Amino acid sequence: MRFIGMLDSPSVRRVAVSLRLPDLPFEHRSISAFREMPAFAAINPAIKAPSLVCDDGSVFLDSMLILPLA
């Protein structure tokens, strides 16, 4: 899994901690939705952080959708 978002966001930090607690394997990519908009849009066209890209290619783009997965 790839976890996308800047850790200066409270939502991104909350999800990052929640993914670490059960020791889920994931790669964190610190991509700014503002400064790196084209790169972020390539991952998530809604340009919403945090975003979680699963191994099967599914993209979850809201902390309330990602947290139940953790």
Contact map, one row per residue, 1 for C-alpha under 8 A:
1110000000000000000000001110000000000000000000000001111000000000000000
1111000000000000000000000111100000000000000000000001110000000000000000
1111100000000001000000000111100000000000000000000111100000000000000000
0111110000000000000000000001111000000000000000001111100000000000000000
0011111010010000000000000001111110000000000000001110000000000000000000
0001111110010000000000000000111100000000000000001100000000000000000000
0000111111011000000000000000010000000000000000000000000000000000000000
0000011111011000000000000000000000000000000000000000000000000000000000
0000111111111000000000000000000000000000000000000000000000000000000000
0000001111111100000000000000000000000000000000000000000000000000000000
0000000011111110000000000000000000000000000000001100000000000010000000
0000111111111111000000000000000000000000000000001100000000000010000000
0000001111111111100000000000000000000000000000000000000000000000000000
0000000001111111110000000000000000000000000000000000000000000000000000
0000000000111111111000000000000000000000000000000100000000000010011000
0010000000011111111100000000000000000000000000000000000000000000000000
0000000000001111111110000000000000000000000000000000000000000000000000
0000000000000111111111000000000000000000000000000000000000000000001001
0000000000000011111111110100000000000000000000000000000000000000001001
0000000000000001111111111000000000000000000000000000000000000000000000
0000000000000000111111110000000000000000000000000000000000000000000000
0000000000000000011111110000000000000000000000000000000000000000000001
0000000000000000001111111000000000000000000000000000000000000000000000
0000000000000000001111111100000000000000000000000000000000000000000001
1000000000000000000100111110000000000000000000000000000000000000000000
1110000000000000001000011111000000000000000000000000000000000000000000
1110000000000000000000001111100000000000000000000000000000000000000000
0111100000000000000000000111110000000000000000000000000000000000000000
0111110000000000000000000011111000000000000000000000000000000000000000
0001111000000000000000000001111100000000000000000000000000000000000000
0001110000000000000000000000111110010011000000000000000000000000000000
0000110000000000000000000000011111111001000000000000000000000000000000
0000100000000000000000000000001111111001100000111000000000000000000000
0000000000000000000000000000000111111000000000000000000000000000000000
0000000000000000000000000000000111111000000000000000000000000000000000
0000000000000000000000000000001111111111000000000000000000000000000000
0000000000000000000000000000000111111111100000100000000000000000000000
0000000000000000000000000000000000011111110000000000000000000000000000
0000000000000000000000000000001000011111111000000000000000000000000000
0000000000000000000000000000001110011111111110100000000000000000000000
0000000000000000000000000000000010001111111111100000000000000000000000
0000000000000000000000000000000000000111111110000000000000000000000000
0000000000000000000000000000000000000011111110000000000000000000000000
0000000000000000000000000000000000000001111111110010000000101000000000
0000000000000000000000000000000000000001111111100000000000000000000000
0000000000000000000000000000000000000000100111110000000000000000000000
0000000000000000000000000000000010001001100111111000000000000000000000
0000000000000000000000000000000010000000000101111110000000001100000000
0001110000110000000000000000000010000000000000111110000000001100000000
0011110000110010000000000000000000000000000000011111000000001110000000
0011100000000000000000000000000000000000000100011111100000111110000000
1111000000000000000000000000000000000000000000000111110000111000010000
1111000000000000000000000000000000000000000000000011111011110000000000
1100000000000000000000000000000000000000000000000001111111100000000000
1000000000000000000000000000000000000000000000000000111111000000000000
0000000000000000000000000000000000000000000000000000011111000000000000
0000000000000000000000000000000000000000000000000000111111100000000000
0000000000000000000000000000000000000000000000000000111111110000000000
0000000000000000000000000000000000000000000100000011110011111000000000
0000000000000000000000000000000000000000000000000011100001111100110000
0000000000000000000000000000000000000000000100011111000000111110110000
0000000000000000000000000000000000000000000000011110000000011111110000
0000000000110010000000000000000000000000000000000110000000001111111000
0000000000000000000000000000000000000000000000000000000000000111111100
0000000000000000000000000000000000000000000000000000000000011111111110
0000000000000010000000000000000000000000000000000001000000011111111111
0000000000000010011000000000000000000000000000000000000000000011111111
0000000000000000000000000000000000000000000000000000000000000001111111
0000000000000000000000000000000000000000000000000000000000000000111111
0000000000000000011001010000000000000000000000000000000000000000011111
